[in-house]
Amino acid sequence: MLPARSEIIHGRHARGERVAAVFPIHYPRALFYAFDILPIEVWGPPKMDPNLGAAHLQPYICSIVRNALAFQLSGGLDSADILVVPHACDSLQGLGSILIDFIHPKQPVLTIYLPRGNRESGLEFLADEFRALYRQLAEITGCQPSDAELMASIRADERADQLLAQLHRQRRTLPLAQLELYRLIRSREFLPVEDFCKLAESTLMTAASANGGIPIIHSGYVPEPMEMLRALSESGGLVVADDLACCGRRVYPPGTSDDPFVRMAERILNAPPDSTRGSPIQDRLEHLLRMANDSGAKGIVFYNVKFCEPELFYLPTLRKGLESAGVPSLVVETDVSDPLTHQVVTRLEAFLEMIA
Ligand code: SF4
């Protein structure tokens, strides 16, 4: 039983605590915890009337950004105290600019730039971005958490991510259907860290008999609409490994540095390769092949958002490499506002039948 985001926000505000609405994808959760701010992520949201947002954007901007803007303009983010826009792609950077320069929301809008590729300078660059974010949060809240307090928040965040990684690893023997498992995994997007840990621990303690099905890797961006996971189960598919931008690519490993800002940066930079961080295509390919080999997956389903440039740039080369290595793949493109269509379900069924 997961609480609704609105319930959590209401509880935080009743205790005089703040909430930040955070857009995709990578950001230092622990930094917000240290300021007693709960980050609540905004992936779309789905089921929004996109027209409000569409009026401000080119028609080729993805539904994640379009719906986020529509949500903000319709008052959906009014309960947030801060808006955070990480620079995952040009469209999100554009969203940050529109908010700051044209919409002027009542809350402060903070942006975070992420380094691209695997350059050595990336670590110090990102640590500096987080130091700048610290100064902005200190100004907003009037608090200045010490290094020890930052490290305590980082350790709590690392513990939650270790449990998250365990949920991914033990997914076949958990007492949850695929849809329920993804609801739990994605609760990391909004639950307070201690609540997520309790839920994950109690789930991991309950073993069940191994789930069966045609093993696949779930890649792409975000599993929306989530009913797709039910359709996948009903068609005989079983997700045995995850490479989704919103899920598996955010299983951050623990850091090693004693400098809290460097540690938060290295956790993100050492995460699985990701198109929005500009990881080399070869790294993405090797990661997926390793994943297929370790999990026994027979194919990969890329479930993407229409017009997602970072993902689209990688797909042709990535799929060619997978095909050469004998790993078939399917690409499905959706709009997060769309319901699950028969056409998508039929394509999933046909793919599963082909690789079974
Ligand atoms: S779906 Fe792709 S294009 Fe849209 S915000 Fe996410 S990374 Fe950017």
Residues whose N, C-alpha, C, O or C-beta is under 5 A from the ligand:
A	BS01	SF4	C62 I64 V65 A88 C89 S91 L92 V305 F307 C308 E309 P310
